[in-house]
């Protein structure tokens, strides 16, 4: 298949130009995403972008990941002791409180109750 070398060069130059256009579009989208993440998450967003970028050196990525870790994963600590809810104790306290609130009526009613 004998093709004209000048035509082949022109075709390859066209392909390279189209690829460069596409790369520029992708770079603009990436920059917009980086800006949005930094605006939303601030310094933590910058750390995320840094450690997720495979083009950065591993040492830089590791430092960024280490700095971001405390904000992404809570520290494991001893479980806290909670007082257990005992229904009997709750109901008994409510019953005693209600008993204290009741007023004791002493004496006899005066007169006969009205007839309806």
Protein Blocks (a to p, Z undefined) as FASTA:
>chain_A
ZZdfklmmmmmmmmmmmmmmmmmmmmmmmmmmmmmmmmmnommlmmmmmmmmmkbcfklm
mmmmmmmmmmmpccdddddddddddfklmmmmmmmmmmmmpccdedjdehjaddZZ
